[in-house]
Amino acid sequence: MLLSTCRRTSRRWLVAVTTLALLGAGVVVASPSAQAATVDPNATYVFVNRHSGKAMDVWNWSTADNAPINQYARNDAAVQQWRFVDVGSGYYQVRSVHSGKVLELPNATDGVQLVQNAAASGNTRQHFRLADSAGGYVRFLNRHSNKALDVWGWSTADGGMISQYQDVDGANQQWQLVALGGGNGNGCGSGSFQAEAVLNGGTWTSRNGGSTVYTGNSMQAAVQAAVNSLSAGRTSKQRVVVRGSGSISAGSRISLPSYTTIDVCGTINVTGSGSGDQAPIYSRGTTQVEVQNLSVTGTPLYGIFMRNVTNVILGQIDMRLSAGLGIRIDNRGDTSQWTRNVRIDNVYVSGSSTHAVETYGVDGLTVGTVTARNVGGSGLLLNETINATVTTVDAENAGTGTGYAAFRTANRAGRIGSSYPINIRVGTVRARGGGRGIFCVSESGGVAVNRVDIANTGNNAILLENCYGVDIAAGGGTISGGGEVRLAARTEFPGNRDITLRNFTLVNSRILESPCTSNLTISNITLSNSSISRC
Protein backbone atom coordinates (compact mmCIF):
# COMPACT_ATOMS: atom_id res chain seq x y z
CA MET A 1 0.00 0.00 0.00
CA LEU A 2 2.87 2.35 0.84
CA LEU A 3 4.53 1.62 -2.50
CA SER A 4 1.26 2.36 -4.31
CA THR A 5 0.94 5.70 -2.49
CA CYS A 6 4.53 6.66 -3.35
CA ARG A 7 3.95 5.92 -7.04
CA ARG A 8 0.86 8.09 -7.02
CA THR A 9 2.65 10.99 -5.25
CA SER A 10 5.56 10.95 -7.68
CA ARG A 11 3.26 11.13 -10.68
CA ARG A 12 1.26 14.01 -9.22
CA TRP A 13 4.50 15.84 -8.40
CA LEU A 14 5.72 15.29 -11.96
CA VAL A 15 2.56 16.90 -13.35
CA ALA A 16 3.05 19.91 -11.05
CA VAL A 17 6.75 20.32 -11.90
CA THR A 18 6.06 20.06 -15.63
CA THR A 19 3.38 22.71 -15.36
CA LEU A 20 5.66 25.09 -13.41
CA ALA A 21 8.48 24.59 -15.90
CA LEU A 22 6.24 25.46 -18.82
CA LEU A 23 4.92 28.53 -17.03
CA GLY A 24 8.48 29.61 -16.27
CA ALA A 25 9.28 29.31 -19.95
CA GLY A 26 6.45 31.63 -20.85
CA VAL A 27 4.20 28.87 -22.17
CA VAL A 28 0.54 29.17 -21.23
CA VAL A 29 -0.83 25.89 -19.83
CA ALA A 30 -4.58 25.48 -20.05
CA SER A 31 -6.38 23.97 -17.11
CA PRO A 32 -8.18 20.70 -17.81
CA SER A 33 -11.27 21.32 -19.89
CA ALA A 34 -14.52 21.66 -17.97
CA GLN A 35 -16.67 21.39 -21.08
CA ALA A 36 -19.65 19.13 -20.47
CA ALA A 37 -19.72 15.97 -22.57
CA THR A 38 -23.02 14.92 -24.10
CA VAL A 39 -24.73 11.81 -22.74
CA ASP A 40 -28.01 10.10 -23.53
CA PRO A 41 -30.17 9.42 -20.43
CA ASN A 42 -31.96 6.70 -22.44
CA ALA A 43 -28.75 4.81 -23.23
CA THR A 44 -26.86 2.19 -21.24
CA TYR A 45 -23.10 2.65 -20.95
CA VAL A 46 -19.96 0.80 -19.93
CA PHE A 47 -17.17 3.05 -18.53
CA VAL A 48 -13.66 1.97 -19.60
CA ASN A 49 -10.62 3.56 -17.98
CA ARG A 50 -8.00 4.94 -20.38
CA HIS A 51 -5.01 3.92 -18.24
CA SER A 52 -5.99 0.36 -17.29
CA GLY A 53 -8.40 -0.55 -20.09
CA LYS A 54 -10.74 -2.01 -17.46
CA ALA A 55 -14.36 -1.24 -16.73
CA MET A 56 -16.09 0.35 -13.74
CA ASP A 57 -17.74 -2.55 -11.89
CA VAL A 58 -20.01 -3.12 -8.86
CA TRP A 59 -17.70 -5.35 -6.88
CA ASN A 60 -18.82 -8.90 -6.14
CA TRP A 61 -22.26 -8.35 -7.71
CA SER A 62 -23.39 -6.50 -4.58
CA THR A 63 -26.78 -4.82 -4.25
CA ALA A 64 -26.01 -3.40 -0.80
CA ASP A 65 -25.65 0.22 0.21
CA ASN A 66 -22.00 1.34 0.47
CA ALA A 67 -20.77 -1.57 -1.67
CA PRO A 68 -17.44 -0.67 -3.33
CA ILE A 69 -17.03 0.24 -6.98
CA ASN A 70 -13.80 -1.10 -8.46
CA GLN A 71 -12.43 -1.89 -11.90
CA TYR A 72 -12.56 -5.26 -13.63
CA ALA A 73 -11.88 -6.71 -17.07
CA ARG A 74 -14.64 -5.55 -19.36
CA ASN A 75 -17.41 -8.13 -19.89
CA ASP A 76 -20.48 -5.87 -20.36
CA ALA A 77 -22.32 -7.71 -17.56
CA ALA A 78 -25.04 -5.85 -15.67
CA VAL A 79 -22.55 -4.94 -12.92
CA GLN A 80 -20.66 -2.92 -15.53
CA GLN A 81 -23.71 -1.21 -17.03
CA TRP A 82 -24.66 2.35 -16.07
CA ARG A 83 -27.34 4.91 -16.89
CA PHE A 84 -27.34 8.68 -16.42
CA VAL A 85 -30.16 10.36 -14.50
CA ASP A 86 -30.32 14.11 -15.16
CA VAL A 87 -30.53 16.09 -11.90
CA GLY A 88 -30.20 19.53 -13.51
CA SER A 89 -27.48 22.19 -13.90
CA GLY A 90 -25.33 19.82 -15.96
CA TYR A 91 -25.10 17.15 -13.26
CA TYR A 92 -26.19 13.50 -13.27
CA GLN A 93 -26.71 10.63 -10.91
CA VAL A 94 -25.07 7.52 -12.35
CA ARG A 95 -27.28 4.47 -11.77
CA SER A 96 -26.19 0.82 -11.83
CA VAL A 97 -28.33 -1.39 -14.06
CA HIS A 98 -27.48 -4.30 -11.75
CA SER A 99 -28.41 -2.84 -8.36
CA GLY A 100 -30.53 0.20 -9.22
CA LYS A 101 -28.29 2.25 -6.91
CA VAL A 102 -26.19 5.28 -7.78
CA LEU A 103 -22.54 6.24 -7.48
CA GLU A 104 -21.56 8.22 -4.39
CA LEU A 105 -18.35 9.65 -2.93
CA PRO A 106 -18.83 9.59 0.87
CA ASN A 107 -16.72 12.73 1.51
CA ALA A 108 -14.25 15.12 -0.12
CA THR A 109 -11.06 13.27 0.95
CA ASP A 110 -8.49 12.27 -1.67
CA GLY A 111 -8.53 8.50 -2.05
CA VAL A 112 -11.95 7.84 -0.56
CA GLN A 113 -13.54 4.68 -2.04
CA LEU A 114 -16.30 5.20 -4.62
CA VAL A 115 -19.44 3.31 -3.51
CA GLN A 116 -23.06 2.79 -4.49
CA ASN A 117 -26.03 3.96 -2.45
CA ALA A 118 -29.77 4.39 -2.76
CA ALA A 119 -30.52 7.55 -4.74
CA ALA A 120 -31.31 10.54 -2.51
CA SER A 121 -32.71 13.79 -3.86
CA GLY A 122 -30.36 16.71 -3.26
CA ASN A 123 -27.37 14.59 -2.15
CA THR A 124 -24.56 16.36 -4.02
CA ARG A 125 -22.13 13.54 -3.18
CA GLN A 126 -24.14 11.57 -5.79
CA HIS A 127 -23.94 14.28 -8.46
CA PHE A 128 -21.36 14.16 -11.25
CA ARG A 129 -20.67 16.35 -14.27
CA LEU A 130 -18.59 15.29 -17.24
CA ALA A 131 -15.53 17.13 -18.50
CA ASP A 132 -13.97 16.39 -21.86
CA SER A 133 -10.44 15.02 -22.23
CA ALA A 134 -8.46 14.38 -25.40
CA GLY A 135 -9.33 11.48 -27.67
CA GLY A 136 -13.03 11.34 -26.84
CA TYR A 137 -12.51 10.46 -23.16
CA VAL A 138 -14.27 12.18 -20.26
CA ARG A 139 -13.71 12.80 -16.56
CA PHE A 140 -16.33 12.46 -13.82
CA LEU A 141 -16.25 15.50 -11.50
CA ASN A 142 -18.12 15.27 -8.23
CA ARG A 143 -20.38 18.17 -7.27
CA HIS A 144 -19.59 17.94 -3.54
CA SER A 145 -15.79 17.64 -3.73
CA ASN A 146 -15.13 18.98 -7.27
CA LYS A 147 -12.62 16.13 -7.62
CA ALA A 148 -12.29 13.55 -10.37
CA LEU A 149 -12.97 9.82 -10.28
CA ASP A 150 -9.58 8.15 -10.34
CA VAL A 151 -8.18 4.60 -10.48
CA TRP A 152 -6.14 4.75 -7.28
CA GLY A 153 -2.43 4.08 -7.44
CA TRP A 154 -2.61 3.85 -11.25
CA SER A 155 -3.65 0.23 -10.78
CA THR A 156 -4.13 -2.07 -13.75
CA ALA A 157 -5.31 -4.99 -11.62
CA ASP A 158 -8.79 -6.48 -11.40
CA GLY A 159 -10.27 -5.06 -8.22
CA GLY A 160 -8.26 -1.86 -8.42
CA MET A 161 -10.01 0.76 -6.29
CA ILE A 162 -11.85 3.67 -7.86
CA SER A 163 -11.58 6.77 -5.71
CA GLN A 164 -11.27 10.55 -6.21
CA TYR A 165 -8.34 12.94 -6.58
CA GLN A 166 -7.91 16.55 -7.62
CA ASP A 167 -8.61 16.95 -11.32
CA VAL A 168 -5.28 16.82 -13.18
CA ASP A 169 -6.62 15.13 -16.33
CA GLY A 170 -4.46 12.03 -15.77
CA ALA A 171 -5.04 8.96 -17.91
CA ASN A 172 -6.28 7.13 -14.81
CA GLN A 173 -9.00 9.81 -14.49
CA GLN A 174 -10.17 9.48 -18.09
CA TRP A 175 -13.05 7.22 -19.07
CA GLN A 176 -14.50 6.09 -22.37
CA LEU A 177 -18.30 6.02 -22.42
CA VAL A 178 -19.20 2.93 -24.46
CA ALA A 179 -22.90 2.98 -25.36
CA LEU A 180 -24.45 -0.49 -25.55
CA GLY A 181 -27.11 -1.15 -28.16
CA GLY A 182 -28.51 1.62 -30.32
CA GLY A 183 -27.27 -0.22 -33.41
CA ASN A 184 -24.34 2.09 -34.02
CA GLY A 185 -22.94 2.35 -30.50
CA ASN A 186 -23.74 6.05 -30.23
CA GLY A 187 -26.77 5.87 -27.93
CA CYS A 188 -30.50 5.86 -28.40
CA GLY A 189 -31.90 7.73 -31.39
CA SER A 190 -28.60 8.64 -32.98
CA GLY A 191 -27.75 7.78 -36.56
CA SER A 192 -29.92 7.64 -39.66
CA PHE A 193 -33.58 6.67 -39.71
CA GLN A 194 -36.45 6.59 -42.17
CA ALA A 195 -39.33 7.55 -39.84
CA GLU A 196 -39.80 8.94 -36.35
CA ALA A 197 -42.52 9.54 -33.78
CA VAL A 198 -41.89 12.58 -31.60
CA LEU A 199 -43.73 13.82 -28.51
CA ASN A 200 -43.90 17.60 -28.12
CA GLY A 201 -45.97 18.82 -25.20
CA GLY A 202 -48.93 16.45 -25.23
CA THR A 203 -48.92 15.87 -29.00
CA TRP A 204 -47.34 13.05 -30.94
CA THR A 205 -46.22 13.73 -34.50
CA SER A 206 -45.01 10.99 -36.83
CA ARG A 207 -42.97 11.79 -39.93
CA ASN A 208 -41.36 9.94 -42.78
CA GLY A 209 -38.96 12.21 -44.59
CA GLY A 210 -40.81 15.47 -45.15
CA SER A 211 -44.26 13.92 -44.78
CA THR A 212 -46.35 13.95 -41.60
CA VAL A 213 -48.19 10.63 -41.24
CA TYR A 214 -49.82 11.15 -37.83
CA THR A 215 -50.67 13.91 -35.35
CA GLY A 216 -52.53 13.20 -32.12
CA ASN A 217 -52.29 12.15 -28.49
CA SER A 218 -51.94 8.35 -28.86
CA MET A 219 -48.44 6.93 -28.49
CA GLN A 220 -49.52 3.58 -29.92
CA ALA A 221 -51.13 5.17 -33.00
CA ALA A 222 -48.15 7.47 -33.54
CA VAL A 223 -45.54 4.71 -33.39
CA GLN A 224 -47.61 2.33 -35.51
CA ALA A 225 -48.13 5.06 -38.12
CA ALA A 226 -44.38 5.64 -38.30
CA VAL A 227 -43.78 1.89 -38.71
CA ASN A 228 -46.49 1.60 -41.35
CA SER A 229 -44.98 4.48 -43.33
CA LEU A 230 -41.83 2.50 -44.13
CA SER A 231 -41.39 1.24 -47.68
CA ALA A 232 -43.75 -1.57 -48.65
CA GLY A 233 -42.10 -4.79 -49.83
CA ARG A 234 -38.66 -3.75 -48.56
CA THR A 235 -35.90 -6.36 -48.40
CA SER A 236 -33.53 -4.49 -46.08
CA LYS A 237 -34.11 -2.98 -42.66
CA GLN A 238 -35.60 0.47 -42.26
CA ARG A 239 -35.49 2.26 -38.91
CA VAL A 240 -38.04 4.07 -36.75
CA VAL A 241 -36.97 6.26 -33.84
CA VAL A 242 -39.41 7.05 -31.03
CA ARG A 243 -38.61 10.21 -29.08
CA GLY A 244 -40.75 10.50 -25.98
CA SER A 245 -42.62 8.52 -23.34
CA GLY A 246 -46.28 7.64 -23.10
CA SER A 247 -48.92 5.07 -22.18
CA ILE A 248 -50.63 2.37 -24.21
CA SER A 249 -53.33 -0.12 -23.28
CA ALA A 250 -52.48 -3.71 -22.34
CA GLY A 251 -55.06 -4.70 -24.95
CA SER A 252 -53.17 -3.04 -27.82
CA ARG A 253 -49.81 -3.48 -29.50
CA ILE A 254 -47.20 -1.98 -31.78
CA SER A 255 -46.74 -4.54 -34.54
CA LEU A 256 -43.40 -4.80 -36.36
CA PRO A 257 -43.30 -6.31 -39.87
CA SER A 258 -40.23 -7.84 -41.49
CA TYR A 259 -37.14 -5.70 -42.08
CA THR A 260 -37.97 -3.21 -39.32
CA THR A 261 -35.72 -1.65 -36.70
CA ILE A 262 -37.22 0.35 -33.84
CA ASP A 263 -35.35 2.47 -31.29
CA VAL A 264 -37.52 3.68 -28.41
CA CYS A 265 -35.91 6.65 -26.66
CA GLY A 266 -38.39 6.92 -23.83
CA THR A 267 -40.62 4.66 -21.78
CA ILE A 268 -43.79 2.80 -22.78
CA ASN A 269 -46.10 2.55 -19.77
CA VAL A 270 -48.70 -0.19 -20.21
CA THR A 271 -52.02 0.33 -18.44
CA GLY A 272 -55.17 -1.71 -17.81
CA SER A 273 -55.62 -5.36 -18.66
CA GLY A 274 -56.01 -7.45 -21.80
CA SER A 275 -56.00 -11.00 -23.10
CA GLY A 276 -54.24 -13.12 -25.70
CA ASP A 277 -50.72 -12.35 -26.85
CA GLN A 278 -50.79 -8.54 -26.85
CA ALA A 279 -47.57 -6.67 -26.19
CA PRO A 280 -46.29 -3.13 -26.66
CA ILE A 281 -43.72 -4.62 -29.06
CA TYR A 282 -45.16 -7.49 -31.14
CA SER A 283 -43.97 -9.40 -34.19
CA ARG A 284 -45.19 -12.64 -35.73
CA GLY A 285 -44.17 -14.63 -38.82
CA THR A 286 -41.44 -12.11 -39.65
CA THR A 287 -37.73 -11.88 -40.35
CA GLN A 288 -35.04 -9.24 -39.75
CA VAL A 289 -36.65 -7.40 -36.84
CA GLU A 290 -34.57 -5.36 -34.41
CA VAL A 291 -35.43 -3.53 -31.18
CA GLN A 292 -32.42 -1.42 -30.29
CA ASN A 293 -33.56 0.24 -27.05
CA LEU A 294 -36.78 -0.25 -25.10
CA SER A 295 -38.05 0.63 -21.62
CA VAL A 296 -41.42 -0.71 -20.45
CA THR A 297 -43.31 -0.15 -17.21
CA GLY A 298 -46.80 -1.03 -15.99
CA THR A 299 -48.99 -4.08 -16.58
CA PRO A 300 -48.36 -5.65 -20.00
CA LEU A 301 -49.41 -9.18 -20.84
CA TYR A 302 -45.95 -9.42 -22.41
CA GLY A 303 -43.35 -6.68 -22.67
CA ILE A 304 -42.17 -8.16 -25.99
CA PHE A 305 -43.94 -11.00 -27.82
CA MET A 306 -42.55 -12.67 -30.96
CA ARG A 307 -43.70 -15.87 -32.66
CA ASN A 308 -42.35 -17.79 -35.67
CA VAL A 309 -39.65 -15.21 -36.34
CA THR A 310 -36.10 -15.40 -37.69
CA ASN A 311 -33.05 -13.16 -37.43
CA VAL A 312 -34.19 -11.05 -34.48
CA ILE A 313 -32.04 -8.66 -32.43
CA LEU A 314 -33.09 -7.23 -29.07
CA GLY A 315 -30.55 -4.70 -27.80
CA GLN A 316 -30.88 -2.91 -24.46
CA ILE A 317 -34.19 -3.83 -22.85
CA ASP A 318 -35.32 -2.44 -19.48
CA MET A 319 -38.66 -3.59 -18.00
CA ARG A 320 -39.80 -2.46 -14.54
CA LEU A 321 -43.20 -4.09 -14.36
CA SER A 322 -46.00 -4.77 -11.93
CA ALA A 323 -47.52 -7.69 -13.88
CA GLY A 324 -47.10 -9.85 -16.96
CA LEU A 325 -44.12 -11.58 -18.59
CA GLY A 326 -41.01 -9.75 -19.81
CA ILE A 327 -39.92 -11.27 -23.14
CA ARG A 328 -41.58 -14.28 -24.80
CA ILE A 329 -40.19 -15.69 -28.07
CA ASP A 330 -41.73 -18.91 -29.39
CA ASN A 331 -43.00 -20.98 -32.30
CA ARG A 332 -46.28 -22.12 -30.71
CA GLY A 333 -45.07 -25.69 -30.45
CA ASP A 334 -44.58 -26.17 -34.20
CA THR A 335 -41.21 -27.94 -34.36
CA SER A 336 -41.36 -27.93 -38.16
CA GLN A 337 -41.12 -24.13 -38.02
CA TRP A 338 -38.47 -23.23 -35.48
CA THR A 339 -37.91 -19.63 -34.53
CA ARG A 340 -34.28 -19.14 -35.53
CA ASN A 341 -31.32 -16.87 -34.89
CA VAL A 342 -32.38 -14.68 -31.97
CA ARG A 343 -29.95 -12.32 -30.23
CA ILE A 344 -30.70 -10.59 -26.93
CA ASP A 345 -27.90 -8.27 -25.81
CA ASN A 346 -28.92 -7.19 -22.30
CA VAL A 347 -32.27 -7.29 -20.55
CA TYR A 348 -33.35 -6.14 -17.09
CA VAL A 349 -36.76 -7.25 -15.79
CA SER A 350 -38.27 -6.58 -12.38
CA GLY A 351 -41.74 -7.10 -10.96
CA SER A 352 -43.17 -9.39 -13.64
CA SER A 353 -45.78 -11.85 -12.37
CA THR A 354 -44.10 -14.66 -14.30
CA HIS A 355 -40.81 -15.08 -16.22
CA ALA A 356 -38.31 -12.38 -17.13
CA VAL A 357 -37.36 -14.09 -20.43
CA GLU A 358 -38.94 -17.25 -21.89
CA THR A 359 -38.32 -19.08 -25.16
CA TYR A 360 -40.16 -22.02 -26.70
CA GLY A 361 -39.13 -23.65 -29.97
CA VAL A 362 -36.01 -21.59 -30.71
CA ASP A 363 -32.99 -22.82 -32.65
CA GLY A 364 -30.05 -20.44 -32.35
CA LEU A 365 -30.14 -18.09 -29.35
CA THR A 366 -27.44 -15.70 -28.15
CA VAL A 367 -27.95 -13.81 -24.89
CA GLY A 368 -25.67 -11.34 -23.15
CA THR A 369 -27.00 -10.70 -19.64
CA VAL A 370 -30.44 -11.40 -18.20
CA THR A 371 -30.93 -9.49 -14.95
CA ALA A 372 -34.09 -10.48 -13.08
CA ARG A 373 -35.31 -8.89 -9.86
CA ASN A 374 -38.37 -10.02 -7.89
CA VAL A 375 -40.05 -11.82 -10.77
CA GLY A 376 -42.78 -14.40 -10.22
CA GLY A 377 -41.19 -17.06 -12.43
CA SER A 378 -37.76 -17.82 -13.85
CA GLY A 379 -35.07 -15.34 -14.79
CA LEU A 380 -34.39 -17.21 -18.04
CA LEU A 381 -36.54 -20.19 -19.07
CA LEU A 382 -35.61 -22.17 -22.18
CA ASN A 383 -38.31 -24.57 -23.40
CA GLU A 384 -37.55 -26.76 -26.42
CA THR A 385 -34.64 -24.50 -27.30
CA ILE A 386 -31.36 -25.63 -28.86
CA ASN A 387 -28.02 -24.11 -29.80
CA ALA A 388 -28.03 -21.36 -27.19
CA THR A 389 -25.19 -19.31 -25.73
CA VAL A 390 -25.80 -17.18 -22.64
CA THR A 391 -23.19 -15.01 -20.93
CA THR A 392 -24.86 -14.33 -17.56
CA VAL A 393 -28.11 -15.00 -15.74
CA ASP A 394 -28.29 -12.77 -12.64
CA ALA A 395 -31.45 -13.30 -10.59
CA GLU A 396 -32.59 -12.18 -7.16
CA ASN A 397 -35.87 -13.46 -5.72
CA ALA A 398 -36.88 -15.17 -8.95
CA GLY A 399 -39.85 -17.50 -8.46
CA THR A 400 -40.02 -17.13 -4.68
CA GLY A 401 -42.24 -19.86 -3.26
CA THR A 402 -42.41 -21.71 -6.61
CA GLY A 403 -40.48 -24.40 -8.46
CA TYR A 404 -39.08 -21.90 -10.93
CA ALA A 405 -35.42 -20.92 -11.02
CA ALA A 406 -32.93 -18.23 -11.94
CA PHE A 407 -32.11 -20.46 -14.95
CA ARG A 408 -34.44 -23.25 -16.05
CA THR A 409 -34.54 -25.61 -19.04
CA ALA A 410 -37.66 -27.66 -19.76
CA ASN A 411 -39.64 -29.56 -22.40
CA ARG A 412 -36.71 -31.22 -24.14
CA ALA A 413 -34.56 -28.12 -24.32
CA GLY A 414 -31.14 -29.11 -25.63
CA ARG A 415 -32.38 -32.24 -27.41
CA ILE A 416 -31.07 -32.48 -30.98
CA GLY A 417 -32.67 -35.40 -32.78
CA SER A 418 -32.65 -38.06 -30.09
CA SER A 419 -29.40 -37.05 -28.37
CA TYR A 420 -28.09 -34.35 -26.04
CA PRO A 421 -24.72 -33.01 -27.15
CA ILE A 422 -23.68 -29.89 -25.21
CA ASN A 423 -25.38 -27.11 -27.16
CA ILE A 424 -26.73 -24.81 -24.42
CA ARG A 425 -23.78 -22.98 -22.89
CA VAL A 426 -24.11 -20.54 -19.99
CA GLY A 427 -21.20 -18.53 -18.61
CA THR A 428 -22.46 -17.70 -15.10
CA VAL A 429 -25.65 -18.33 -13.15
CA ARG A 430 -25.99 -16.07 -10.13
CA ALA A 431 -29.01 -16.57 -7.85
CA ARG A 432 -29.96 -15.01 -4.54
CA GLY A 433 -33.12 -16.14 -2.78
CA GLY A 434 -36.16 -17.00 -4.86
CA GLY A 435 -37.14 -20.54 -5.82
CA ARG A 436 -34.20 -22.46 -7.31
CA GLY A 437 -30.85 -21.50 -8.77
CA ILE A 438 -30.74 -23.97 -11.69
CA PHE A 439 -33.54 -26.35 -12.69
CA CYS A 440 -33.30 -28.84 -15.56
CA VAL A 441 -36.51 -30.85 -16.05
CA SER A 442 -38.69 -32.89 -18.45
CA GLU A 443 -36.13 -34.53 -20.70
CA SER A 444 -33.93 -31.47 -21.13
CA GLY A 445 -30.15 -31.45 -21.25
CA GLY A 446 -27.15 -30.70 -23.42
CA VAL A 447 -26.35 -27.94 -20.91
CA ALA A 448 -23.02 -26.64 -19.64
CA VAL A 449 -22.99 -23.95 -16.94
CA ASN A 450 -19.43 -22.75 -16.49
CA ARG A 451 -19.70 -20.88 -13.16
CA VAL A 452 -22.22 -20.89 -10.32
CA ASP A 453 -22.85 -18.28 -7.62
CA ILE A 454 -25.96 -19.50 -5.80
CA ALA A 455 -27.02 -18.64 -2.25
CA ASN A 456 -30.05 -18.90 0.01
CA THR A 457 -32.56 -20.23 -2.49
CA GLY A 458 -35.89 -21.20 -0.93
CA ASN A 459 -36.07 -24.48 -2.82
CA ASN A 460 -33.24 -26.51 -4.38
CA ALA A 461 -30.04 -24.68 -5.20
CA ILE A 462 -29.87 -27.00 -8.22
CA LEU A 463 -32.44 -29.61 -9.27
CA LEU A 464 -31.69 -31.99 -12.14
CA GLU A 465 -34.78 -34.07 -12.85
CA ASN A 466 -34.89 -36.42 -15.87
CA CYS A 467 -32.01 -34.61 -17.55
CA TYR A 468 -29.26 -35.83 -19.82
CA GLY A 469 -25.83 -34.47 -20.68
CA VAL A 470 -25.40 -31.73 -18.05
CA ASP A 471 -22.07 -30.25 -16.91
CA ILE A 472 -22.16 -27.90 -13.91
CA ALA A 473 -19.33 -25.58 -12.84
CA ALA A 474 -16.30 -26.54 -14.90
CA GLY A 475 -15.16 -22.99 -14.17
CA GLY A 476 -15.87 -23.19 -10.43
CA GLY A 477 -18.03 -21.14 -8.09
CA THR A 478 -19.94 -21.41 -4.83
CA ILE A 479 -23.28 -22.82 -3.69
CA SER A 480 -24.22 -21.68 -0.21
CA GLY A 481 -27.19 -22.31 2.08
CA GLY A 482 -30.75 -22.58 0.89
CA GLY A 483 -31.82 -25.84 -0.72
CA GLU A 484 -29.69 -28.82 -1.62
CA VAL A 485 -28.19 -29.88 -4.94
CA ARG A 486 -30.62 -32.64 -5.90
CA LEU A 487 -30.58 -35.29 -8.61
CA ALA A 488 -34.11 -36.67 -8.89
CA ALA A 489 -36.47 -38.29 -11.38
CA ARG A 490 -40.13 -38.62 -12.26
CA THR A 491 -41.35 -42.08 -13.25
CA GLU A 492 -42.83 -41.01 -16.58
CA PHE A 493 -39.39 -40.22 -18.08
CA PRO A 494 -36.04 -42.03 -18.13
CA GLY A 495 -33.81 -41.12 -15.18
CA ASN A 496 -30.85 -38.74 -15.19
CA ARG A 497 -27.77 -39.74 -17.12
CA ASP A 498 -24.39 -38.28 -18.10
CA ILE A 499 -24.23 -35.66 -15.34
CA THR A 500 -21.06 -33.91 -14.13
CA LEU A 501 -20.81 -31.77 -10.98
CA ARG A 502 -17.36 -30.36 -10.32
CA ASN A 503 -15.03 -27.65 -9.09
CA PHE A 504 -17.37 -25.69 -6.81
CA THR A 505 -17.48 -25.00 -3.09
CA LEU A 506 -20.56 -26.26 -1.23
CA VAL A 507 -21.43 -24.42 2.00
CA ASN A 508 -24.09 -25.48 4.53
CA SER A 509 -25.78 -27.78 2.03
CA ARG A 510 -25.57 -31.23 0.48
CA ILE A 511 -25.58 -33.09 -2.82
CA LEU A 512 -28.32 -35.74 -2.83
CA GLU A 513 -28.65 -38.40 -5.55
CA SER A 514 -32.00 -40.18 -5.39
CA PRO A 515 -32.76 -42.26 -7.43
CA CYS A 516 -29.52 -43.33 -9.08
CA THR A 517 -28.09 -41.43 -12.03
CA SER A 518 -26.50 -43.27 -14.93
CA ASN A 519 -22.92 -42.03 -15.41
CA LEU A 520 -22.68 -39.42 -12.65
CA THR A 521 -19.33 -37.72 -12.04
CA ILE A 522 -18.81 -35.67 -8.88
CA SER A 523 -15.29 -34.27 -8.57
CA ASN A 524 -13.28 -31.54 -6.86
CA ILE A 525 -16.12 -30.36 -4.61
CA THR A 526 -14.94 -28.42 -1.56
CA LEU A 527 -17.28 -29.19 1.35
CA SER A 528 -17.89 -26.68 4.14
CA ASN A 529 -20.36 -28.04 6.68
CA SER A 530 -21.79 -30.02 3.77
CA SER A 531 -22.10 -33.58 2.55
CA ILE A 532 -22.53 -35.76 -0.52
CA SER A 533 -25.09 -38.56 -0.44
CA ARG A 534 -24.91 -41.01 -3.34
CA CYS A 535 -27.67 -43.53 -4.08
Secondary structure, 3 states (H helix, E strand, C coil): CHHHHHHHHHHHHHHHHHHHHHHHCCCCCCCCCCCCCCCCCCCEEEEEECCCCCEEEEHHHCCCCCEEEEEECCCCCHHHCEEEEEEECCEEEEEECCCCCEEECCCCCCCCCCEEECCCCCCHHHCEEEEECHHHCEEEEECCCCCEEEEHHHCCCCCCEEEEECCCCCHHHCEEEEEECCCCCCCCCCCCCCEEEEEECCEEEEEECCEEEEEECCHHHHHHHHHHCCCCCCCCCEEEEEECCEEEECCCCEECCCCEEEEEECEEEEECCCCCCCCCEEEECCEEEEEEEEEEEECCCEEEEEECCEEEEEEEEEEEECCCEEEEEECCCCCCCCEEEEEEEEEEEECCCCCCEEEEEEEEEEEEEEEEECCCCCCEEEEEEEEEEEEEEEEECCCCCCCCEEEEEECCCCCECCECCCCEEEEEEEEECCCEEEEECCCEEEEEEEEEEEECCCCCCEEEECEEEEEECCCCEEEECCCCEEEECCCCCCCCEEEEEECEEEECCEEEECCCCEEEEEECCEEECCEEECC
